[in-house]
Amino acid sequence: GAVVSQHPSWVICKSGTSVKIECRSLDFQATTMFWYRQFPKQSLMLMATSNEGSKATYEQGVEKDKFLINHASLTLSTLTVTSAHPEDSSFYICSASSGYGYTFGSGTRLTVV
Amino acid sequence: QKEVEQNSGPLSVPEGAIASLNCTYSDRGSQSFFWYRQYSGKSPELIMFIYSNGDKEDGRFTAQLNKASQYVSLLIRDSQPSDSATYLCAVMVSGTASKLTFGTGTRLQVTL
């Protein structure tokens, strides 16, 4: 089946620093990658959609200058949280469309202190 | 009105019973419907998807779709303690670049 590898699985960073999260499709080509954020006891909220070789499309209310998305190849998409603050602490999950539907990465737990 | 609604639960069923999870959606342009299971602290994993009205069975799971009434349900037969998790309903609306909209999920507890 389709596998999306997401790293790191958890990260703690200081307020004001930047954090990069990587998602790789291991056995298929992901032309489109979706980035979600999930706060405790809440559902997944789509942040942005990234397409290989083009600029990401951000959902309303998501700051594109704060959440930088790069989808430079068919197998790699990255999300960089810039100048992170405690309110950015959340569970970030990527997802890609494959022949098996939508496959999710394992998620990244970000804690900003 | 939320686009995808689910009862947050918890829904408690005894081991071996049938668990019934429901989901309603507001956009009649919705074309694809997904059920995901999410364990605490983990990412969602796909259980099954359904496109057409009626029932779709996969092992102990049956998805039911009624587009006229705008609801989709998931039945879990012979519920096991390992089925205890949050079940997320997701909907894809045509013309939205394949984006999924998730409900808030229903927490299922299977008791011994």
Contacts between the chains, C-beta under 8 A, distances in Angstrom:
chain1	res1	chain2	res2	distance
A	6	B	43	7.8
A	32	B	97	7.7
A	32	B	98	6.7
A	34	B	99	6.9
A	34	B	100	7.4
A	42	B	104	6.7
A	43	B	88	6.7
A	43	B	102	4.6
A	43	B	103	6.2
A	43	B	104	4.4
A	43	B	105	5.8
A	44	B	44	7.2
A	44	B	88	7.2
A	44	B	102	4.6
A	45	B	102	7.9
A	46	B	99	6.0
A	46	B	100	7.4
A	46	B	101	7.6
A	49	B	97	6.2
A	49	B	99	6.5
A	57	B	97	7.4
A	91	B	41	7.9
A	93	B	43	5.0
A	93	B	44	7.6
A	95	B	100	7.8
A	97	B	98	6.0
A	100	B	46	7.3
A	101	B	34	6.7
A	101	B	46	5.3
A	101	B	49	5.6
A	102	B	34	7.0
A	102	B	46	6.9
A	102	B	90	7.9
A	102	B	100	6.3
A	103	B	46	7.5
A	104	B	36	8.0
A	104	B	43	4.4
A	104	B	44	5.3
A	104	B	45	7.1
A	105	B	43	6.2
A	106	B	42	7.3
A	106	B	43	5.3
A	107	B	42	6.9
A	107	B	43	4.1
A	109	B	41	7.5
